[in-house]
Amino acid sequence: MAVKRNIEKPMVFDLDIIKPPESFTLLINPSNFELKFTPKITEQRIRTTAQNIGYIFQAHHDELDTMTASGMSAMFVSTNKGITRVDRTSTVAYENIQQLLAIYRNNGTNINRKTGSITKPCMIDTVGRVVITYDGFVYRGHFLTFSTSETDDKPFNISFSFDFKVTQTIDIGWFLQQKLRSTSTF
């Protein structure tokens, strides 16, 4: 089962780590967004030994949701040259895609940088999560894949797509309704 959303609310990325950077917002929302739910329907009845009369019943939890999103960056517009491909690294649109790529590369890890060490210059200290807020929901999890591509038919944009494994989903609307119910007096 898949859920598709195409809402005009911004997609915001955060890192649930020690000393996180500021929240990051995509300039243009993804053009395709899909949340896939895969049930895991497996049950087993196991008899541990032949002498044991009773069975052990095992049921497995459903698979974690997978978010798939794809879209395109804003156009590369330089303050000096207008729409550009040559000077694109100095544009806000290019920086926006680079920030998204940096969040993918970090993927919720806290790195303990050890200056002066040649053999182990940095190590993962702890693992946090990536937090995506979009369309009234908060999704916590980690990236599975991320890709970018450029095509000749759209030379002033970069296309991107990613798969994100959702470990926790929070419905902000539900929490707001509960808060309103608890504060209202009859």
Helices and strands as residue ranges (DSSP letters): E 2-4, E 12-16, E 24-25, E 32-36, E 43-46, E 56-59, E 65-72, E 77-78, E 82-83, G 88-90, H 92-106, E 109-113, E 122-127, E 129-134, E 137-151, E 154-171, H 172-183
